[in-house]
Amino acid sequence: SPHCYPLFKEGTAESAGGAEVQLKTLGGAFYDNGYDVHFVVDDFGQDDVVEESGLMLHKVPLRYMGGSNLHLPVDWIRFIYNLVRINADVYMIKVPRNLLLPLACYSYLLRRKVIYVGQRDVDSTKEGARSADRLPSYLFYRAGLALVDAVVAQTESQRRNFLSSF
């Protein structure tokens, strides 16, 4: 959850939205139930690894987000490098969708589990996902979805759409 870091330091942040609040809440609940919880967050000037309330926050600069796509390969390599360091058994991703493919590929190759949490109704249909993204992003999303172990829908209609579309 790249934009989650400010929630830990400032309480709220313009760059964080409902998805980040939900993931922070879930992370806290998992931690309270005895799980080690790690977040991959963007660069907000923090140290490489920060502990907040028992949760580990790993800085991974994602310069392509809001910047040039020329940074994408290096950013994805840095992202995967941090996944190797974290070495989790299960990964959960809600946003951004464009990190789903490298996460799913890494997890598939190392036999880890990935849970994708659908964010919006457009995520749950091929037509909606295609209209929401440029073609490369859409294809990355479809490829990533094909490799995940579970999809969590937020509504009954999303659940039906994910089942019929993907």
DRENTI-29304 format. One record per residue (C-alpha): residue number from 1; x negated, y, z. Coordinates in steps of 0.001 Angstrom, whole numbers. Example, Ala and Ser with C-alpha at 12.3 -4.5 7.8 and 13.67 -1.06 7.14 Angstrom:
@num:1&u:-12300&v:-4500&w:7800
@num:2&u:-13670&v:-1060&w:7140
//
This chain:
@num:1&u:0&v:0&w:0
@num:2&u:-2344&v:2719&w:-1253
@num:3&u:-348&v:5663&w:100
@num:4&u:285&v:4171&w:3542
@num:5&u:-2824&v:5531&w:5280
@num:6&u:-1432&v:8994&w:6166
@num:7&u:1438&v:7342&w:8052
@num:8&u:-1094&v:5942&w:10497
@num:9&u:-2904&v:9246&w:10992
@num:10&u:-266&v:11940&w:10715
@num:11&u:3061&v:10235&w:11320
@num:12&u:4497&v:11240&w:7958
@num:13&u:3001&v:12300&w:4678
@num:14&u:4168&v:13620&w:1331
@num:15&u:2372&v:10804&w:-493
@num:16&u:4172&v:8135&w:1535
@num:17&u:7749&v:7123&w:912
@num:18&u:10209&v:4468&w:1966
@num:19&u:8105&v:1599&w:622
@num:20&u:5127&v:2662&w:2725
@num:21&u:7281&v:3063&w:5829
@num:22&u:8760&v:-399&w:5260
@num:23&u:5334&v:-2001&w:4822
@num:24&u:3925&v:-255&w:7880
@num:25&u:6927&v:-1469&w:9892
@num:26&u:6536&v:-5026&w:8580
@num:27&u:2803&v:-4953&w:9281
@num:28&u:3456&v:-3899&w:12859
@num:29&u:6035&v:-6661&w:13294
@num:30&u:3658&v:-9295&w:11894
@num:31&u:886&v:-8029&w:14175
@num:32&u:3222&v:-8125&w:17202
@num:33&u:3906&v:-11782&w:16363
@num:34&u:232&v:-12719&w:16401
@num:35&u:-831&v:-12279&w:12773
@num:36&u:-3929&v:-10455&w:11561
@num:37&u:-2687&v:-7675&w:9298
@num:38&u:-4761&v:-5773&w:6752
@num:39&u:-3697&v:-2918&w:4493
@num:40&u:-5461&v:-1848&w:1322
@num:41&u:-5151&v:1933&w:1189
@num:42&u:-6417&v:4663&w:-1101
@num:43&u:-9249&v:7048&w:-249
@num:44&u:-8094&v:9810&w:2089
@num:45&u:-11603&v:10595&w:3324
@num:46&u:-11529&v:7886&w:6011
@num:47&u:-14205&v:5290&w:6793
@num:48&u:-14272&v:2113&w:4684
@num:49&u:-12435&v:141&w:7382
@num:50&u:-10289&v:1735&w:10083
@num:51&u:-8351&v:24&w:12854
@num:52&u:-5050&v:1584&w:13872
@num:53&u:-2836&v:-81&w:16482
@num:54&u:-4437&v:-3451&w:15729
@num:55&u:-3911&v:-3141&w:11971
@num:56&u:-6955&v:-3037&w:9714
@num:57&u:-6921&v:-403&w:6968
@num:58&u:-9359&v:-973&w:4097
@num:59&u:-10226&v:1982&w:1876
@num:60&u:-10174&v:1211&w:-1841
@num:61&u:-10364&v:4308&w:-4031
@num:62&u:-7844&v:3933&w:-6838
@num:63&u:-8876&v:6807&w:-9078
@num:64&u:-6802&v:5645&w:-12047
@num:65&u:-3607&v:6332&w:-10098
@num:66&u:-2809&v:9879&w:-11079
@num:67&u:-6080&v:10056&w:-13006
@num:68&u:-7755&v:8592&w:-16036
@num:69&u:-7109&v:4977&w:-16984
@num:70&u:-10839&v:4768&w:-17729
@num:71&u:-11222&v:4135&w:-13986
@num:72&u:-8888&v:1121&w:-14075
@num:73&u:-11477&v:-1672&w:-14573
@num:74&u:-13811&v:-411&w:-11841
@num:75&u:-10914&v:279&w:-9481
@num:76&u:-9491&v:-3218&w:-10020
@num:77&u:-12936&v:-4781&w:-9424
@num:78&u:-13277&v:-2783&w:-6196
@num:79&u:-9739&v:-3865&w:-5227
@num:80&u:-10545&v:-7551&w:-5797
@num:81&u:-13847&v:-7211&w:-3943
@num:82&u:-11907&v:-5998&w:-898
@num:83&u:-9435&v:-8872&w:-1235
@num:84&u:-12406&v:-11244&w:-1054
@num:85&u:-13639&v:-9472&w:2092
@num:86&u:-10193&v:-9597&w:3714
@num:87&u:-9739&v:-13269&w:2748
@num:88&u:-6061&v:-13485&w:3682
@num:89&u:-3902&v:-16553&w:3294
@num:90&u:-891&v:-14516&w:2171
@num:91&u:-697&v:-11166&w:386
@num:92&u:2372&v:-8964&w:163
@num:93&u:2811&v:-6156&w:-2325
@num:94&u:5649&v:-3760&w:-2907
@num:95&u:3995&v:-779&w:-4554
@num:96&u:2286&v:1&w:-6820
@num:97&u:3436&v:-2547&w:-9360
@num:98&u:261&v:-2030&w:-11405
@num:99&u:-1787&v:-3797&w:-8701
@num:100&u:404&v:-6892&w:-8943
@num:101&u:-1582&v:-8469&w:-11793
@num:102&u:-5079&v:-8295&w:-10260
@num:103&u:-3675&v:-9418&w:-6901
@num:104&u:-1759&v:-12302&w:-8467
@num:105&u:-4740&v:-13426&w:-10574
@num:106&u:-7094&v:-13351&w:-7600
@num:107&u:-4601&v:-15233&w:-5437
@num:108&u:-3845&v:-17784&w:-8127
@num:109&u:-7528&v:-18562&w:-8645
@num:110&u:-8245&v:-18855&w:-4914
@num:111&u:-4968&v:-20606&w:-4089
@num:112&u:-3622&v:-17852&w:-1884
@num:113&u:33&v:-16902&w:-1664
@num:114&u:1514&v:-13660&w:-3012
@num:115&u:4879&v:-12223&w:-2088
@num:116&u:6210&v:-9455&w:-4295
@num:117&u:8894&v:-7220&w:-2805
@num:118&u:11107&v:-5630&w:-5448
@num:119&u:11331&v:-1902&w:-5001
@num:120&u:13946&v:-587&w:-7400
@num:121&u:16761&v:-2059&w:-9448
@num:122&u:14746&v:-1501&w:-12644
@num:123&u:12068&v:-3861&w:-11290
@num:124&u:14533&v:-6747&w:-11377
@num:125&u:15366&v:-6851&w:-15094
@num:126&u:13196&v:-7102&w:-18188
@num:127&u:15009&v:-4197&w:-19817
@num:128&u:14751&v:-1988&w:-16738
@num:129&u:11095&v:-2765&w:-16133
@num:130&u:10285&v:-2161&w:-19797
@num:131&u:12078&v:1194&w:-19831
@num:132&u:10312&v:2301&w:-16630
@num:133&u:6761&v:1699&w:-17898
@num:134&u:4537&v:1980&w:-20913
@num:135&u:3999&v:-1304&w:-22724
@num:136&u:627&v:-2226&w:-21128
@num:137&u:1955&v:-1607&w:-17597
@num:138&u:5078&v:-3609&w:-18365
@num:139&u:3022&v:-6529&w:-19699
@num:140&u:749&v:-6412&w:-16615
@num:141&u:3853&v:-6461&w:-14401
@num:142&u:5384&v:-9437&w:-16272
@num:143&u:2107&v:-11370&w:-16129
@num:144&u:1708&v:-10633&w:-12423
@num:145&u:5285&v:-11650&w:-11676
@num:146&u:4717&v:-14975&w:-13418
@num:147&u:1913&v:-15774&w:-10950
@num:148&u:3499&v:-14781&w:-7633
@num:149&u:4747&v:-17365&w:-5176
@num:150&u:7852&v:-15529&w:-4019
@num:151&u:9895&v:-12476&w:-4880
@num:152&u:11902&v:-10671&w:-2234
@num:153&u:14867&v:-8657&w:-3447
@num:154&u:16381&v:-5858&w:-1394
@num:155&u:19936&v:-6333&w:-2652
@num:156&u:22098&v:-9165&w:-3893
@num:157&u:22228&v:-7681&w:-7404
@num:158&u:18412&v:-7487&w:-7494
@num:159&u:18239&v:-11130&w:-6411
@num:160&u:20566&v:-12198&w:-9228
@num:161&u:18673&v:-10055&w:-11753
@num:162&u:15246&v:-11419&w:-10730
@num:163&u:16561&v:-14983&w:-11007
@num:164&u:18091&v:-14478&w:-14444
@num:165&u:15367&v:-12243&w:-15891
@num:166&u:12172&v:-13719&w:-14528
//
